[in-house]
Amino acid sequence: MSRHPKPPSRTSSSERSSTEAVQTPAALIARALAKDYGDGPALHPLTLRIEEHERVALIGHNGSGKTTFLRMATGLLEPASGSVTVFGKAPGSMDARRRLSYLADTPTFYEDLSVWEHLEYTARLHGATDWEQRAADLLGQLGIYERADDLPTRFSRGLKQKAAIAIAFIRPFDLMLVDEPFVGLDAEGKEALIDLFDEASTAGAALVVATHELGFVSKTKRTIALRDGQLILSRHPSRHHADRARRLVQRSGRALRVPLLGRQQVDRARIARRCALHRSPHAVTIVPTFVPA
């Protein structure tokens, strides 16, 4: 390992490589974006706008359309209808790829490349400067510096995720799309990833992260929620919590699935009043569904 630069410390910050400033209206714009796999809509026509420098949490249950949306936004999946642009360009274009980094929900690697070789390949492909020290810093932050020469294909799920995170952050980007990045990470890994997101935000990048991890969601400026392929929430935290709760209520017979606004203890009558549900509080079954306050 002596041939690689040493990370100064786990807590040190490193500068993200910058790209040319391009005057564009938004980091990402979706216009009536829709997808159908043949057994019903996976994503109903979705229109939204992600501004430059925005930090967005994308929430929703499995099958809600989060991954479908992210894959279309990266150009990996063709929409059935509608359009999406990244800084005004088609997501599959060279201009968009130059500014977009994507961290998928399932890490994939080349069979014959070590972690360090993956980092070098990605950094050189995207023209990253000072990539060797940056690579050492990333591996140090994520606690896998000593595994730099190992093949990530042989790693555990958690170590694979850490390697994939390092690869996503080694290159310059102005927008990062991320799909469930905290899955498989230990507490140390989650903390390191949140620090990396903080660094990217400070450097001016826009972030769209599909996750329910409180440590990240609590720091976002905007929450977007999908359910059954439909947009049900796009709010900044200044909006009243009651509006958020009302729109996210899920009816299931006599049971009402009421989001818990960042709390573990719930007053049934108060929640029922706030959600404007005109029935006895004793008829309300509270099903904990976390939505950050």
Secondary structure as UniProt FT lines:
FT   TURN            2..3
FT   TURN            10..11
FT   STRAND          28..36
FT   STRAND          41..50
FT   TURN            52..53
FT   STRAND          55..59
FT   TURN            62..63
FT   HELIX           66..74
FT   STRAND          81..86
FT   TURN            87..88
FT   TURN            91..92
FT   HELIX           94..99
FT   STRAND          100..103
FT   TURN            111..112
FT   HELIX           115..125
FT   TURN            126..127
FT   HELIX           131..142
FT   HELIX           145..147
FT   TURN            148..149
FT   HELIX           152..154
FT   HELIX           157..170
FT   STRAND          175..179
FT   TURN            181..184
FT   HELIX           187..202
FT   TURN            203..204
FT   STRAND          206..210
FT   HELIX           214..217
FT   TURN            218..219
FT   STRAND          222..227
FT   TURN            228..229
FT   STRAND          230..235
FT   TURN            237..238
FT   HELIX           241..248
FT   STRAND          250..252
FT   TURN            253..254
FT   STRAND          255..257
FT   STRAND          259..261
FT   HELIX           268..274
FT   TURN            275..276
FT   HELIX           281..283
FT   STRAND          289..291
//
